[in-house]
Amino acid sequence: MIIDVLTLFPEMFAALNSSIIKRAFEKGIVKIRIHNFRDYSKKNSRQVDDYSYGGGAGMIQSLQAIVDCLRSIPGYETAHKILTAPVGKVYQQSKAVEFSKLDHLIILCGHYEGIDDRIENFVDEEISVGDYVLSGGEIPAFAIIDSVVRLLPGALGNEESIDIESFDGQLLEYPQYTRPEVFEGHKVPKVLISGDHEKVRKFRRFQSLERTYRRRPDLLAKAELTAEDLKFLEKIKRGERL
Ligand SMILES: C[S@@+](CC[C@H](N)C(=O)[O-])C[C@H]1O[C@@H](n2cnc3c(N)ncnc32)[C@H](O)[C@@H]1O
């Protein structure tokens, strides 16, 4: 997979050279290219922003340098192009899965007051990473890259797993524990050391449902639930344990 990023702050992506993304790059699973679109400014001053039509505080990024930079990328016509924007569709795991199936993704990072709105004619969709405003699209781009790359076949080693994770089937992941069995008086749930696989499966499913019910009830409405899940949910609503 190829991921191109258009930014005014390429140095912010130095951290991509670590952990799972670095390994995926070294294995040839992903190629990430960072472009400074200031290099494409036709102004002598290399300026890439201007005042807002209609007035108002803050500078708006003009289209010229961004669009020229975009067009310089081989294969940009067929690549999936996204703009990071607080007004975009809120990013979710399902979108990460969708992006991980692409051959080529291009991510545009705005800064200052954002990009001239006519940029929508040059991208496929606008993505927000949540209902808050960051000063630039670099952190959203990083979050998108990380969530996508770890889904690429071969990106994760044996020590990590995407088999069962939060948001799989719309539920939050169950709690997990490691040694020691007791830490400062806090014990690991007994069932997890029982060796009874069926009991462990039921316990984890129950925990997953309970966490989702208490912390993210909005997800439950979209979750794929079995007859057993519905029985568990009845118990959870009555405040009962498994
Ligand atoms: C300061 S923000 C611009 C905010 C814009 N004036 C508004 O109110 O919608 C500058 C850039 O940061 C990025 N950004 C900020 N918050 C974001 C979010 N929640 N999701 C995705 N991108 C974001 C976008 O690329 C945006 O163009």
The ligand as a Gaussian input file, in Angstrom:
#p B3LYP/6-31G(d) Opt

LIG

0 1
 C       -7.441000      24.861000      13.299000
 S       -8.058000      23.627000      12.214000
 C       -9.246000      24.513000      11.278000
 C      -10.552000      24.536000      11.946000
 C      -11.641000      25.167000      11.116000
 N      -11.517000      26.567000      11.112000
 C      -13.000000      24.773000      11.706000
 O      -13.440000      25.405000      12.631000
 O      -13.560000      23.758000      11.232000
 C       -6.744000      23.419000      11.079000
 C       -6.656000      22.043000      10.429000
 O       -6.497000      21.056000      11.416000
 C       -7.086000      19.847000      10.990000
 N       -8.028000      19.415000      12.048000
 C       -8.321000      20.073000      13.181000
 N       -9.179000      19.384000      13.944000
 C       -9.453000      18.242000      13.285000
 C      -10.284000      17.107000      13.552000
 N      -11.020000      17.018000      14.647000
 N      -10.302000      16.118000      12.650000
 C       -9.568000      16.179000      11.519000
 N       -8.782000      17.239000      11.196000
 C       -8.710000      18.250000      12.070000
 C       -7.723000      20.115000       9.633000
 O       -6.829000      19.672000       8.630000
 C       -7.855000      21.625000       9.630000
 O       -7.827000      22.147000       8.321000

